[in-house]
Structures are given as structure tokens and as C-alpha cells.
Amino acid sequence: MINVEKETYTGLRWNPIKRTIDASNDWWESRLKVVPEAKKFRTSSIDPEFE
């Protein structure tokens, strides 16, 4: 028996060149209504530590 976790599509991608979160304008507009402070992540690069 195989236990498969349900995956959901978030619409997010990582842009390794810009080092930013890559998402559609619609996604950003809807998320920024909920979390306005996240605006900086739309254009600023970050240095994530991947495990």
C-alpha cells in the first residue's frame, strides 16, 4: 500500500536568477490584500536556506 500525499497547486515558483518568488499578478494582488507587508518579496531578492 502506498500513502500518497495530496498536492495542491500554489502558482508559485522560485526564480533562481532574480532570487525572488515568481507568481502571477493576480496571485500577488490577492495575497497583498491579506498580507500587505509581503510587498517587499515581490521584487526583492532573498537568500533562502534550502534543507
mmCIF entry with sequence, helices, sheets and N, C-alpha, C, O atoms, coordinates in Angstrom:
data_MODEL
# 
_entry.id   MODEL 
# 
_entity.id                         1 
_entity.type                       polymer 
_entity.pdbx_number_of_molecules   1 
# 
_entity_poly.entity_id                      1 
_entity_poly.type                           'polypeptide(L)' 
_entity_poly.nstd_linkage                   no 
_entity_poly.nstd_monomer                   no 
_entity_poly.pdbx_seq_one_letter_code       MINVEKETYTGLRWNPIKRTIDASNDWWESRLKVVPEAKKFRTSSIDPEFE 
_entity_poly.pdbx_seq_one_letter_code_can   MINVEKETYTGLRWNPIKRTIDASNDWWESRLKVVPEAKKFRTSSIDPEFE 
_entity_poly.pdbx_strand_id                 A 
# 
loop_
_entity_poly_seq.entity_id 
_entity_poly_seq.num 
_entity_poly_seq.mon_id 
_entity_poly_seq.hetero 
1 1  MET n 
1 2  ILE n 
1 3  ASN n 
1 4  VAL n 
1 5  GLU n 
1 6  LYS n 
1 7  GLU n 
1 8  THR n 
1 9  TYR n 
1 10 THR n 
1 11 GLY n 
1 12 LEU n 
1 13 ARG n 
1 14 TRP n 
1 15 ASN n 
1 16 PRO n 
1 17 ILE n 
1 18 LYS n 
1 19 ARG n 
1 20 THR n 
1 21 ILE n 
1 22 ASP n 
1 23 ALA n 
1 24 SER n 
1 25 ASN n 
1 26 ASP n 
1 27 TRP n 
1 28 TRP n 
1 29 GLU n 
1 30 SER n 
1 31 ARG n 
1 32 LEU n 
1 33 LYS n 
1 34 VAL n 
1 35 VAL n 
1 36 PRO n 
1 37 GLU n 
1 38 ALA n 
1 39 LYS n 
1 40 LYS n 
1 41 PHE n 
1 42 ARG n 
1 43 THR n 
1 44 SER n 
1 45 SER n 
1 46 ILE n 
1 47 ASP n 
1 48 PRO n 
1 49 GLU n 
1 50 PHE n 
1 51 GLU n 
# 
_struct_asym.id          A 
_struct_asym.entity_id   1 
# 
loop_
_struct_conf.conf_type_id 
_struct_conf.id 
_struct_conf.pdbx_PDB_helix_id 
_struct_conf.beg_label_comp_id 
_struct_conf.beg_label_asym_id 
_struct_conf.beg_label_seq_id 
_struct_conf.pdbx_beg_PDB_ins_code 
_struct_conf.end_label_comp_id 
_struct_conf.end_label_asym_id 
_struct_conf.end_label_seq_id 
_struct_conf.pdbx_end_PDB_ins_code 
_struct_conf.beg_auth_comp_id 
_struct_conf.beg_auth_asym_id 
_struct_conf.beg_auth_seq_id 
_struct_conf.end_auth_comp_id 
_struct_conf.end_auth_asym_id 
_struct_conf.end_auth_seq_id 
_struct_conf.pdbx_PDB_helix_class 
_struct_conf.details 
_struct_conf.pdbx_PDB_helix_length 
HELX_P HELX_P1 AA1 ASN A 25 ? VAL A 34 ? ASN A 25 VAL A 34 1 ? 10 
HELX_P HELX_P2 AA2 PRO A 36 ? LYS A 39 ? PRO A 36 LYS A 39 5 ? 4  
HELX_P HELX_P3 AA3 LYS A 40 ? THR A 43 ? LYS A 40 THR A 43 1 ? 4  
# 
_struct_conf_type.id          HELX_P 
_struct_conf_type.criteria    ? 
_struct_conf_type.reference   ? 
# 
_struct_sheet.id               AA1 
_struct_sheet.type             ? 
_struct_sheet.number_strands   2 
_struct_sheet.details          ? 
# 
_struct_sheet_order.sheet_id     AA1 
_struct_sheet_order.range_id_1   1 
_struct_sheet_order.range_id_2   2 
_struct_sheet_order.offset       ? 
_struct_sheet_order.sense        anti-parallel 
# 
loop_
_struct_sheet_range.sheet_id 
_struct_sheet_range.id 
_struct_sheet_range.beg_label_comp_id 
_struct_sheet_range.beg_label_asym_id 
_struct_sheet_range.beg_label_seq_id 
_struct_sheet_range.pdbx_beg_PDB_ins_code 
_struct_sheet_range.end_label_comp_id 
_struct_sheet_range.end_label_asym_id 
_struct_sheet_range.end_label_seq_id 
_struct_sheet_range.pdbx_end_PDB_ins_code 
_struct_sheet_range.beg_auth_comp_id 
_struct_sheet_range.beg_auth_asym_id 
_struct_sheet_range.beg_auth_seq_id 
_struct_sheet_range.end_auth_comp_id 
_struct_sheet_range.end_auth_asym_id 
_struct_sheet_range.end_auth_seq_id 
AA1 1 ARG A 13 ? ASN A 15 ? ARG A 13 ASN A 15 
AA1 2 THR A 20 ? ASP A 22 ? THR A 20 ASP A 22 
# 
loop_
_atom_site.group_PDB 
_atom_site.id 
_atom_site.type_symbol 
_atom_site.label_atom_id 
_atom_site.label_alt_id 
_atom_site.label_comp_id 
_atom_site.label_asym_id 
_atom_site.label_entity_id 
_atom_site.label_seq_id 
_atom_site.pdbx_PDB_ins_code 
_atom_site.Cartn_x 
_atom_site.Cartn_y 
_atom_site.Cartn_z 
_atom_site.occupancy 
_atom_site.B_iso_or_equiv 
_atom_site.pdbx_formal_charge 
_atom_site.auth_seq_id 
_atom_site.auth_comp_id 
_atom_site.auth_asym_id 
_atom_site.auth_atom_id 
_atom_site.pdbx_PDB_model_num 
ATOM 1   N N  . MET A 1 1  ? 0.847  -1.178 0.000   1.00 0.00 ? 1  MET A N  1 
ATOM 2   C CA . MET A 1 1  ? 0.000  0.000  0.000   1.00 0.00 ? 1  MET A CA 1 
ATOM 3   C C  . MET A 1 1  ? 0.891  1.239  0.000   1.00 0.00 ? 1  MET A C  1 
ATOM 4   O O  . MET A 1 1  ? 1.861  1.316  0.754   1.00 0.00 ? 1  MET A O  1 
ATOM 5   N N  . ILE A 1 2  ? 0.562  2.183  -0.830  1.00 0.00 ? 2  ILE A N  1 
ATOM 6   C CA . ILE A 1 2  ? 1.345  3.409  -0.938  1.00 0.00 ? 2  ILE A CA 1 
ATOM 7   C C  . ILE A 1 2  ? 0.524  4.573  -0.404  1.00 0.00 ? 2  ILE A C  1 
ATOM 8   O O  . ILE A 1 2  ? -0.635 4.755  -0.775  1.00 0.00 ? 2  ILE A O  1 
ATOM 9   N N  . ASN A 1 3  ? 1.139  5.352  0.467   1.00 0.00 ? 3  ASN A N  1 
ATOM 10  C CA . ASN A 1 3  ? 0.484  6.539  1.005   1.00 0.00 ? 3  ASN A CA 1 
ATOM 11  C C  . ASN A 1 3  ? 0.952  7.743  0.191   1.00 0.00 ? 3  ASN A C  1 
ATOM 12  O O  . ASN A 1 3  ? 2.116  8.135  0.266   1.00 0.00 ? 3  ASN A O  1 
ATOM 13  N N  . VAL A 1 4  ? 0.052  8.318  -0.575  1.00 0.00 ? 4  VAL A N  1 
ATOM 14  C CA . VAL A 1 4  ? 0.391  9.455  -1.423  1.00 0.00 ? 4  VAL A CA 1 
ATOM 15  C C  . VAL A 1 4  ? -0.231 10.710 -0.820  1.00 0.00 ? 4  VAL A C  1 
ATOM 16  O O  . VAL A 1 4  ? -1.438 10.768 -0.589  1.00 0.00 ? 4  VAL A O  1 
ATOM 17  N N  . GLU A 1 5  ? 0.604  11.707 -0.570  1.00 0.00 ? 5  GLU A N  1 
ATOM 18  C CA . GLU A 1 5  ? 0.093  12.963 -0.033  1.00 0.00 ? 5  GLU A CA 1 
ATOM 19  C C  . GLU A 1 5  ? -0.584 13.766 -1.137  1.00 0.00 ? 5  GLU A C  1 
ATOM 20  O O  . GLU A 1 5  ? -0.140 13.780 -2.285  1.00 0.00 ? 5  GLU A O  1 
ATOM 21  N N  . LYS A 1 6  ? -1.643 14.418 -0.767  1.00 0.00 ? 6  LYS A N  1 
ATOM 22  C CA . LYS A 1 6  ? -2.366 15.248 -1.729  1.00 0.00 ? 6  LYS A CA 1 
ATOM 23  C C  . LYS A 1 6  ? -1.563 16.527 -1.979  1.00 0.00 ? 6  LYS A C  1 
ATOM 24  O O  . LYS A 1 6  ? -1.176 17.220 -1.039  1.00 0.00 ? 6  LYS A O  1 
ATOM 25  N N  . GLU A 1 7  ? -1.319 16.827 -3.252  1.00 0.00 ? 7  GLU A N  1 
ATOM 26  C CA . GLU A 1 7  ? -0.584 18.030 -3.618  1.00 0.00 ? 7  GLU A CA 1 
ATOM 27  C C  . GLU A 1 7  ? -1.561 19.093 -4.108  1.00 0.00 ? 7  GLU A C  1 
ATOM 28  O O  . GLU A 1 7  ? -2.576 18.776 -4.728  1.00 0.00 ? 7  GLU A O  1 
ATOM 29  N N  . THR A 1 8  ? -1.250 20.337 -3.829  1.00 0.00 ? 8  THR A N  1 
ATOM 30  C CA . THR A 1 8  ? -2.057 21.439 -4.333  1.00 0.00 ? 8  THR A CA 1 
ATOM 31  C C  . THR A 1 8  ? -1.171 22.374 -5.137  1.00 0.00 ? 8  THR A C  1 
ATOM 32  O O  . THR A 1 8  ? 0.013  22.537 -4.842  1.00 0.00 ? 8  THR A O  1 
ATOM 33  N N  . TYR A 1 9  ? -1.751 22.977 -6.141  1.00 0.00 ? 9  TYR A N  1 
ATOM 34  C CA . TYR A 1 9  ? -1.018 23.907 -6.990  1.00 0.00 ? 9  TYR A CA 1 
ATOM 35  C C  . TYR A 1 9  ? -1.097 25.294 -6.371  1.00 0.00 ? 9  TYR A C  1 
ATOM 36  O O  . TYR A 1 9  ? -2.188 25.835 -6.193  1.00 0.00 ? 9  TYR A O  1 
ATOM 37  N N  . THR A 1 10 ? 0.046  25.868 -6.044  1.00 0.00 ? 10 THR A N  1 
ATOM 38  C CA . THR A 1 10 ? 0.067  27.181 -5.413  1.00 0.00 ? 10 THR A CA 1 
ATOM 39  C C  . THR A 1 10 ? 0.223  28.312 -6.412  1.00 0.00 ? 10 THR A C  1 
ATOM 40  O O  . THR A 1 10 ? -0.131 29.454 -6.116  1.00 0.00 ? 10 THR A O  1 
ATOM 41  N N  . GLY A 1 11 ? 0.747  28.012 -7.587  1.00 0.00 ? 11 GLY A N  1 
ATOM 42  C CA . GLY A 1 11 ? 1.002  29.055 -8.558  1.00 0.00 ? 11 GLY A CA 1 
ATOM 43  C C  . GLY A 1 11 ? 2.312  29.785 -8.317  1.00 0.00 ? 11 GLY A C  1 
ATOM 44  O O  . GLY A 1 11 ? 2.610  30.769 -8.994  1.00 0.00 ? 11 GLY A O  1 
ATOM 45  N N  . LEU A 1 12 ? 3.090  29.314 -7.364  1.00 0.00 ? 12 LEU A N  1 
ATOM 46  C CA . LEU A 1 12 ? 4.367  29.938 -7.027  1.00 0.00 ? 12 LEU A CA 1 
ATOM 47  C C  . LEU A 1 12 ? 5.526  29.174 -7.629  1.00 0.00 ? 12 LEU A C  1 
ATOM 48  O O  . LEU A 1 12 ? 5.498  27.949 -7.753  1.00 0.00 ? 12 LEU A O  1 
ATOM 49  N N  . ARG A 1 13 ? 6.542  29.927 -7.999  1.00 0.00 ? 13 ARG A N  1 
ATOM 50  C CA . ARG A 1 13 ? 7.788  29.331 -8.477  1.00 0.00 ? 13 ARG A CA 1 
ATOM 51  C C  . ARG A 1 13 ? 8.928  30.122 -7.866  1.00 0.00 ? 13 ARG A C  1 
ATOM 52  O O  . ARG A 1 13 ? 8.743  31.259 -7.431  1.00 0.00 ? 13 ARG A O  1 
ATOM 53  N N  . TRP A 1 14 ? 10.091 29.529 -7.834  1.00 0.00 ? 14 TRP A N  1 
ATOM 54  C CA . TRP A 1 14 ? 11.293 30.212 -7.379  1.00 0.00 ? 14 TRP A CA 1 
ATOM 55  C C  . TRP A 1 14 ? 12.088 30.618 -8.609  1.00 0.00 ? 14 TRP A C  1 
ATOM 56  O O  . TRP A 1 14 ? 12.360 29.786 -9.475  1.00 0.00 ? 14 TRP A O  1 
ATOM 57  N N  . ASN A 1 15 ? 12.461 31.885 -8.693  1.00 0.00 ? 15 ASN A N  1 
ATOM 58  C CA . ASN A 1 15 ? 13.278 32.366 -9.797  1.00 0.00 ? 15 ASN A CA 1 
ATOM 59  C C  . ASN A 1 15 ? 14.726 32.405 -9.311  1.00 0.00 ? 15 ASN A C  1 
ATOM 60  O O  . ASN A 1 15 ? 15.099 33.311 -8.567  1.00 0.00 ? 15 ASN A O  1 
ATOM 61  N N  . PRO A 1 16 ? 15.544 31.436 -9.721  1.00 0.00 ? 16 PRO A N  1 
ATOM 62  C CA . PRO A 1 16 ? 16.917 31.361 -9.215  1.00 0.00 ? 16 PRO A CA 1 
ATOM 63  C C  . PRO A 1 16 ? 17.823 32.477 -9.736  1.00 0.00 ? 16 PRO A C  1 
ATOM 64  O O  . PRO A 1 16 ? 18.851 32.770 -9.127  1.00 0.00 ? 16 PRO A O  1 
ATOM 65  N N  . ILE A 1 17 ? 17.456 33.096 -10.846 1.00 0.00 ? 17 ILE A N  1 
ATOM 66  C CA . ILE A 1 17 ? 18.257 34.191 -11.393 1.00 0.00 ? 17 ILE A CA 1 
ATOM 67  C C  . ILE A 1 17 ? 18.035 35.467 -10.567 1.00 0.00 ? 17 ILE A C  1 
ATOM 68  O O  . ILE A 1 17 ? 18.987 36.098 -10.107 1.00 0.00 ? 17 ILE A O  1 
ATOM 69  N N  . LYS A 1 18 ? 16.767 35.827 -10.393 1.00 0.00 ? 18 LYS A N  1 
ATOM 70  C CA . LYS A 1 18 ? 16.428 37.025 -9.618  1.00 0.00 ? 18 LYS A CA 1 
ATOM 71  C C  . LYS A 1 18 ? 16.433 36.762 -8.113  1.00 0.00 ? 18 LYS A C  1 
ATOM 72  O O  . LYS A 1 18 ? 16.519 37.687 -7.305  1.00 0.00 ? 18 LYS A O  1 
ATOM 73  N N  . ARG A 1 19 ? 16.339 35.470 -7.753  1.00 0.00 ? 19 ARG A N  1 
ATOM 74  C CA . ARG A 1 19 ? 16.228 35.042 -6.355  1.00 0.00 ? 19 ARG A CA 1 
ATOM 75  C C  . ARG A 1 19 ? 14.992 35.660 -5.698  1.00 0.00 ? 19 ARG A C  1 
ATOM 76  O O  . ARG A 1 19 ? 15.043 36.209 -4.598  1.00 0.00 ? 19 ARG A O  1 
ATOM 77  N N  . THR A 1 20 ? 13.888 35.543 -6.424  1.00 0.00 ? 20 THR A N  1 
ATOM 78  C CA . THR A 1 20 ? 12.613 36.072 -5.956  1.00 0.00 ? 20 THR A CA 1 
ATOM 79  C C  . THR A 1 20 ? 11.522 35.016 -6.107  1.00 0.00 ? 20 THR A C  1 
ATOM 80  O O  . THR A 1 20 ? 11.696 34.006 -6.788  1.00 0.00 ? 20 THR A O  1 
ATOM 81  N N  . ILE A 1 21 ? 10.402 35.278 -5.457  1.00 0.00 ? 21 ILE A N  1 
ATOM 82  C CA . ILE A 1 21 ? 9.215  34.448 -5.621  1.00 0.00 ? 21 ILE A CA 1 
ATOM 83  C C  . ILE A 1 21 ? 8.551  34.897 -6.917  1.00 0.00 ? 21 ILE A C  1 
ATOM 84  O O  . ILE A 1 21 ? 8.290  36.084 -7.109  1.00 0.00 ? 21 ILE A O  1 
ATOM 85  N N  . ASP A 1 22 ? 8.283  33.959 -7.788  1.00 0.00 ? 22 ASP A N  1 
ATOM 86  C CA . ASP A 1 22 ? 7.705  34.253 -9.091  1.00 0.00 ? 22 ASP A CA 1 
ATOM 87  C C  . ASP A 1 22 ? 6.252  33.790 -9.087  1.00 0.00 ? 22 ASP A C  1 
ATOM 88  O O  . ASP A 1 22 ? 5.972  32.596 -8.971  1.00 0.00 ? 22 ASP A O  1 
ATOM 89  N N  . ALA A 1 23 ? 5.333  34.740 -9.214  1.00 0.00 ? 23 ALA A N  1 
ATOM 90  C CA . ALA A 1 23 ? 3.907  34.416 -9.214  1.00 0.00 ? 23 ALA A CA 1 
ATOM 91  C C  . ALA A 1 23 ? 3.188  35.394 -10.136 1.00 0.00 ? 23 ALA A C  1 
ATOM 92  O O  . ALA A 1 23 ? 3.734  36.433 -10.507 1.00 0.00 ? 23 ALA A O  1 
ATOM 93  N N  . SER A 1 24 ? 1.975  35.052 -10.493 1.00 0.00 ? 24 SER A N  1 
ATOM 94  C CA . SER A 1 24 ? 1.193  35.918 -11.379 1.00 0.00 ? 24 SER A CA 1 
ATOM 95  C C  . SER A 1 24 ? 0.795  37.205 -10.653 1.00 0.00 ? 24 SER A C  1 
ATOM 96  O O  . SER A 1 24 ? 0.789  37.265 -9.423  1.00 0.00 ? 24 SER A O  1 
ATOM 97  N N  . ASN A 1 25 ? 0.468  38.218 -11.431 1.00 0.00 ? 25 ASN A N  1 
ATOM 98  C CA . ASN A 1 25 ? -0.001 39.477 -10.844 1.00 0.00 ? 25 ASN A CA 1 
ATOM 99  C C  . ASN A 1 25 ? -1.271 39.264 -10.035 1.00 0.00 ? 25 ASN A C  1 
ATOM 100 O O  . ASN A 1 25 ? -1.446 39.870 -8.978  1.00 0.00 ? 25 ASN A O  1 
ATOM 101 N N  . ASP A 1 26 ? -2.163 38.400 -10.528 1.00 0.00 ? 26 ASP A N  1 
ATOM 102 C CA . ASP A 1 26 ? -3.399 38.105 -9.794  1.00 0.00 ? 26 ASP A CA 1 
ATOM 103 C C  . ASP A 1 26 ? -3.098 37.513 -8.427  1.00 0.00 ? 26 ASP A C  1 
ATOM 104 O O  . ASP A 1 26 ? -3.727 37.881 -7.435  1.00 0.00 ? 26 ASP A O  1 
ATOM 105 N N  . TRP A 1 27 ? -2.127 36.587 -8.372  1.00 0.00 ? 27 TRP A N  1 
ATOM 106 C CA . TRP A 1 27 ? -1.754 35.967 -7.096  1.00 0.00 ? 27 TRP A CA 1 
ATOM 107 C C  . TRP A 1 27 ? -1.233 37.034 -6.140  1.00 0.00 ? 27 TRP A C  1 
ATOM 108 O O  . TRP A 1 27 ? -1.649 37.086 -4.982  1.00 0.00 ? 27 TRP A O  1 
ATOM 109 N N  . TRP A 1 28 ? -0.326 37.886 -6.616  1.00 0.00 ? 28 TRP A N  1 
ATOM 110 C CA . TRP A 1 28 ? 0.234  38.933 -5.757  1.00 0.00 ? 28 TRP A CA 1 
ATOM 111 C C  . TRP A 1 28 ? -0.852 39.879 -5.260  1.00 0.00 ? 28 TRP A C  1 
ATOM 112 O O  . TRP A 1 28 ? -0.879 40.219 -4.077  1.00 0.00 ? 28 TRP A O  1 
ATOM 113 N N  . GLU A 1 29 ? -1.742 40.306 -6.141  1.00 0.00 ? 29 GLU A N  1 
ATOM 114 C CA . GLU A 1 29 ? -2.794 41.237 -5.732  1.00 0.00 ? 29 GLU A CA 1 
ATOM 115 C C  . GLU A 1 29 ? -3.674 40.637 -4.638  1.00 0.00 ? 29 GLU A C  1 
ATOM 116 O O  . GLU A 1 29 ? -4.007 41.319 -3.668  1.00 0.00 ? 29 GLU A O  1 
ATOM 117 N N  . SER A 1 30 ? -4.047 39.383 -4.785  1.00 0.00 ? 30 SER A N  1 
ATOM 118 C CA . SER A 1 30 ? -4.908 38.762 -3.770  1.00 0.00 ? 30 SER A CA 1 
ATOM 119 C C  . SER A 1 30 ? -4.169 38.551 -2.454  1.00 0.00 ? 30 SER A C  1 
ATOM 120 O O  . SER A 1 30 ? -4.753 38.750 -1.389  1.00 0.00 ? 30 SER A O  1 
ATOM 121 N N  . ARG A 1 31 ? -2.902 38.153 -2.501  1.00 0.00 ? 31 ARG A N  1 
ATOM 122 C CA . ARG A 1 31 ? -2.130 37.908 -1.274  1.00 0.00 ? 31 ARG A CA 1 
ATOM 123 C C  . ARG A 1 31 ? -1.786 39.203 -0.555  1.00 0.00 ? 31 ARG A C  1 
ATOM 124 O O  . ARG A 1 31 ? -1.770 39.243 0.675   1.00 0.00 ? 31 ARG A O  1 
ATOM 125 N N  . LEU A 1 32 ? -1.509 40.265 -1.310  1.00 0.00 ? 32 LEU A N  1 
ATOM 126 C CA . LEU A 1 32 ? -1.150 41.537 -0.678  1.00 0.00 ? 32 LEU A CA 1 
ATOM 127 C C  . LEU A 1 32 ? -2.335 42.188 0.023   1.00 0.00 ? 32 LEU A C  1 
ATOM 128 O O  . LEU A 1 32 ? -2.149 43.028 0.903   1.00 0.00 ? 32 LEU A O  1 
ATOM 129 N N  . LYS A 1 33 ? -3.546 41.810 -0.357  1.00 0.00 ? 33 LYS A N  1 
ATOM 130 C CA . LYS A 1 33 ? -4.723 42.282 0.375   1.00 0.00 ? 33 LYS A CA 1 
ATOM 131 C C  . LYS A 1 33 ? -4.761 41.663 1.765   1.00 0.00 ? 33 LYS A C  1 
ATOM 132 O O  . LYS A 1 33 ? -5.248 42.279 2.713   1.00 0.00 ? 33 LYS A O  1 
ATOM 133 N N  . VAL A 1 34 ? -4.246 40.445 1.884   1.00 0.00 ? 34 VAL A N  1 
ATOM 134 C CA . VAL A 1 34 ? -4.240 39.726 3.160   1.00 0.00 ? 34 VAL A CA 1 
ATOM 135 C C  . VAL A 1 34 ? -3.005 40.086 3.982   1.00 0.00 ? 34 VAL A C  1 
ATOM 136 O O  . VAL A 1 34 ? -3.087 40.288 5.194   1.00 0.00 ? 34 VAL A O  1 
ATOM 137 N N  . VAL A 1 35 ? -1.855 40.164 3.303   1.00 0.00 ? 35 VAL A N  1 
ATOM 138 C CA . VAL A 1 35 ? -0.580 40.425 3.988   1.00 0.00 ? 35 VAL A CA 1 
ATOM 139 C C  . VAL A 1 35 ? 0.158  41.545 3.238   1.00 0.00 ? 35 VAL A C  1 
ATOM 140 O O  . VAL A 1 35 ? 1.050  41.260 2.438   1.00 0.00 ? 35 VAL A O  1 
ATOM 141 N N  . PRO A 1 36 ? -0.199 42.807 3.486   1.00 0.00 ? 36 PRO A N  1 
ATOM 142 C CA . PRO A 1 36 ? 0.427  43.914 2.764   1.00 0.00 ? 36 PRO A CA 1 
ATOM 143 C C  . PRO A 1 36 ? 1.943  43.994 2.952   1.00 0.00 ? 36 PRO A C  1 
ATOM 144 O O  . PRO A 1 36 ? 2.655  44.480 2.074   1.00 0.00 ? 36 PRO A O  1 
ATOM 145 N N  . GLU A 1 37 ? 2.431  43.521 4.090   1.00 0.00 ? 37 GLU A N  1 
ATOM 146 C CA . GLU A 1 37 ? 3.866  43.569 4.373   1.00 0.00 ? 37 GLU A CA 1 
ATOM 147 C C  . GLU A 1 37 ? 4.684  42.688 3.429   1.00 0.00 ? 37 GLU A C  1 
ATOM 148 O O  . GLU A 1 37 ? 5.902  42.845 3.338   1.00 0.00 ? 37 GLU A O  1 
ATOM 149 N N  . ALA A 1 38 ? 4.038  41.781 2.739   1.00 0.00 ? 38 ALA A N  1 
ATOM 150 C CA . ALA A 1 38 ? 4.741  40.868 1.831   1.00 0.00 ? 38 ALA A CA 1 
ATOM 151 C C  . ALA A 1 38 ? 5.142  41.550 0.525   1.00 0.00 ? 38 ALA A C  1 
ATOM 152 O O  . ALA A 1 38 ? 5.793  40.932 -0.318  1.00 0.00 ? 38 ALA A O  1 
ATOM 153 N N  . LYS A 1 39 ? 4.766  42.802 0.348   1.00 0.00 ? 39 LYS A N  1 
ATOM 154 C CA . LYS A 1 39 ? 5.070  43.529 -0.889  1.00 0.00 ? 39 LYS A CA 1 
ATOM 155 C C  . LYS A 1 39 ? 6.563  43.506 -1.213  1.00 0.00 ? 39 LYS A C  1 
ATOM 156 O O  . LYS A 1 39 ? 6.947  43.431 -2.380  1.00 0.00 ? 39 LYS A O  1 
ATOM 157 N N  . LYS A 1 40 ? 7.397  43.570 -0.189  1.00 0.00 ? 40 LYS A N  1 
ATOM 158 C CA . LYS A 1 40 ? 8.848  43.602 -0.415  1.00 0.00 ? 40 LYS A CA 1 
ATOM 159 C C  . LYS A 1 40 ? 9.356  42.336 -1.097  1.00 0.00 ? 40 LYS A C  1 
ATOM 160 O O  . LYS A 1 40 ? 10.376 42.378 -1.783  1.00 0.00 ? 40 LYS A O  1 
ATOM 161 N N  . PHE A 1 41 ? 8.672  41.225 -0.923  1.00 0.00 ? 41 PHE A N  1 
ATOM 162 C CA . PHE A 1 41 ? 9.118  39.966 -1.516  1.00 0.00 ? 41 PHE A CA 1 
ATOM 163 C C  . PHE A 1 41 ? 8.799  39.860 -3.005  1.00 0.00 ? 41 PHE A C  1 
ATOM 164 O O  . PHE A 1 41 ? 9.275  38.955 -3.689  1.00 0.00 ? 41 PHE A O  1 
ATOM 165 N N  . ARG A 1 42 ? 7.998  40.783 -3.492  1.00 0.00 ? 42 ARG A N  1 
ATOM 166 C CA . ARG A 1 42 ? 7.637  40.748 -4.910  1.00 0.00 ? 42 ARG A CA 1 
ATOM 167 C C  . ARG A 1 42 ? 8.820  41.119 -5.798  1.00 0.00 ? 42 ARG A C  1 
ATOM 168 O O  . ARG A 1 42 ? 8.965  40.582 -6.896  1.00 0.00 ? 42 ARG A O  1 
ATOM 169 N N  . THR A 1 43 ? 9.660  42.028 -5.333  1.00 0.00 ? 43 THR A N  1 
ATOM 170 C CA . THR A 1 43 ? 10.774 42.498 -6.159  1.00 0.00 ? 43 THR A CA 1 
ATOM 171 C C  . THR A 1 43 ? 12.145 42.343 -5.512  1.00 0.00 ? 43 THR A C  1 
ATOM 172 O O  . THR A 1 43 ? 13.164 42.431 -6.198  1.00 0.00 ? 43 THR A O  1 
ATOM 173 N N  . SER A 1 44 ? 12.184 42.115 -4.215  1.00 0.00 ? 44 SER A N  1 
ATOM 174 C CA . SER A 1 44 ? 13.472 41.997 -3.524  1.00 0.00 ? 44 SER A CA 1 
ATOM 175 C C  . SER A 1 44 ? 13.946 40.557 -3.508  1.00 0.00 ? 44 SER A C  1 
ATOM 176 O O  . SER A 1 44 ? 13.156 39.626 -3.348  1.00 0.00 ? 44 SER A O  1 
ATOM 177 N N  . SER A 1 45 ? 15.229 40.392 -3.675  1.00 0.00 ? 45 SER A N  1 
ATOM 178 C CA . SER A 1 45 ? 15.768 39.035 -3.621  1.00 0.00 ? 45 SER A CA 1 
ATOM 179 C C  . SER A 1 45 ? 15.961 38.611 -2.170  1.00 0.00 ? 45 SER A C  1 
ATOM 180 O O  . SER A 1 45 ? 16.149 39.441 -1.281  1.00 0.00 ? 45 SER A O  1 
ATOM 181 N N  . ILE A 1 46 ? 15.911 37.310 -1.955  1.00 0.00 ? 46 ILE A N  1 
ATOM 182 C CA . ILE A 1 46 ? 16.147 36.740 -0.633  1.00 0.00 ? 46 ILE A CA 1 
ATOM 183 C C  . ILE A 1 46 ? 17.145 35.604 -0.784  1.00 0.00 ? 46 ILE A C  1 
ATOM 184 O O  . ILE A 1 46 ? 17.351 35.090 -1.883  1.00 0.00 ? 46 ILE A O  1 
ATOM 185 N N  . ASP A 1 47 ? 17.747 35.225 0.294   1.00 0.00 ? 47 ASP A N  1 
ATOM 186 C CA . ASP A 1 47 ? 18.720 34.140 0.277   1.00 0.00 ? 47 ASP A CA 1 
ATOM 187 C C  . ASP A 1 47 ? 18.184 33.008 1.153   1.00 0.00 ? 47 ASP A C  1 
ATOM 188 O O  . ASP A 1 47 ? 18.574 32.877 2.313   1.00 0.00 ? 47 ASP A O  1 
ATOM 189 N N  . PRO A 1 48 ? 17.287 32.192 0.593   1.00 0.00 ? 48 PRO A N  1 
ATOM 190 C CA . PRO A 1 48 ? 16.698 31.122 1.401   1.00 0.00 ? 48 PRO A CA 1 
ATOM 191 C C  . PRO A 1 48 ? 17.704 30.015 1.680   1.00 0.00 ? 48 PRO A C  1 
ATOM 192 O O  . PRO A 1 48 ? 18.616 29.762 0.892   1.00 0.00 ? 48 PRO A O  1 
ATOM 193 N N  . GLU A 1 49 ? 17.518 29.376 2.802   1.00 0.00 ? 49 GLU A N  1 
ATOM 194 C CA . GLU A 1 49 ? 18.332 28.207 3.129   1.00 0.00 ? 49 GLU A CA 1 
ATOM 195 C C  . GLU A 1 49 ? 17.475 26.978 2.890   1.00 0.00 ? 49 GLU A C  1 
ATOM 196 O O  . GLU A 1 49 ? 16.582 26.669 3.678   1.00 0.00 ? 49 GLU A O  1 
ATOM 197 N N  . PHE A 1 50 ? 17.749 26.283 1.805   1.00 0.00 ? 50 PHE A N  1 
ATOM 198 C CA . PHE A 1 50 ? 17.004 25.078 1.494   1.00 0.00 ? 50 PHE A CA 1 
ATOM 199 C C  . PHE A 1 50 ? 17.577 23.920 2.278   1.00 0.00 ? 50 PHE A C  1 
ATOM 200 O O  . PHE A 1 50 ? 18.793 23.774 2.402   1.00 0.00 ? 50 PHE A O  1 
ATOM 201 N N  . GLU A 1 51 ? 16.688 23.099 2.804   1.00 0.00 ? 51 GLU A N  1 
ATOM 202 C CA . GLU A 1 51 ? 17.137 21.925 3.563   1.00 0.00 ? 51 GLU A CA 1 
ATOM 203 C C  . GLU A 1 51 ? 17.265 20.732 2.661   1.00 0.00 ? 51 GLU A C  1 
ATOM 204 O O  . GLU A 1 51 ? 17.631 19.649 3.118   1.00 0.00 ? 51 GLU A O  1 
# 
